[in-house]
Amino acid sequence: MDIPRKLGILIYTAVPAIVGGGIVYHFFGSFVQVIVFEILLALAALGIISS
């Protein structure tokens, strides 16, 4: 996979990280769940990029 496509995937996952983090914080009211959500999203992005 070429570098522009990898960067596009990372940008594509940055928007759900920001918006989704806010939504998770709204529903749970704690940053622990937000950190878990961000880690899972980062692992999914790295899994897509590495394949």
C-alpha positions as CSV (number, residue, x, y, z in Angstrom):
1,M,0.0,0.0,0.0
2,D,1.4,3.4,-0.9
3,I,2.0,6.2,1.5
4,P,-0.8,8.6,0.4
5,R,-3.3,5.8,0.9
6,K,-2.0,5.1,4.4
7,L,-2.2,8.8,5.3
8,G,-5.8,8.9,3.9
9,I,-6.8,6.0,6.1
10,L,-5.3,7.7,9.1
11,I,-7.1,10.9,8.4
12,Y,-10.3,8.9,7.8
13,T,-10.0,7.4,11.3
14,A,-9.1,10.7,12.9
15,V,-12.6,12.1,12.5
16,P,-14.3,9.2,14.2
17,A,-11.7,9.4,17.0
18,I,-12.6,13.1,17.7
19,V,-16.3,12.8,17.3
20,G,-16.6,9.3,18.8
21,G,-14.5,10.3,21.8
22,G,-17.0,13.1,22.5
23,I,-20.0,10.8,22.2
24,V,-18.4,8.2,24.4
25,Y,-17.6,10.8,27.0
26,H,-21.1,12.2,26.8
27,F,-22.7,8.8,27.5
28,F,-20.2,7.5,30.1
29,G,-18.9,10.7,31.7
30,S,-15.4,9.3,32.2
31,F,-12.1,9.5,30.3
32,V,-11.3,5.9,30.9
33,Q,-13.9,4.7,28.4
34,V,-12.7,7.4,25.9
35,I,-9.1,6.1,26.2
36,V,-10.3,2.5,25.7
37,F,-12.3,3.6,22.6
38,E,-9.3,5.5,21.2
39,I,-7.0,2.5,21.7
40,L,-9.5,0.2,20.0
41,L,-9.8,2.6,17.1
42,A,-6.0,2.9,16.8
43,L,-5.6,-0.8,16.7
44,A,-8.3,-1.1,14.0
45,A,-6.5,1.6,11.9
46,L,-3.2,-0.1,12.3
47,G,-4.7,-3.4,11.4
48,I,-6.1,-1.9,8.2
49,I,-2.8,-0.2,7.3
50,S,-0.6,-3.2,7.9
51,S,-2.6,-5.5,5.7
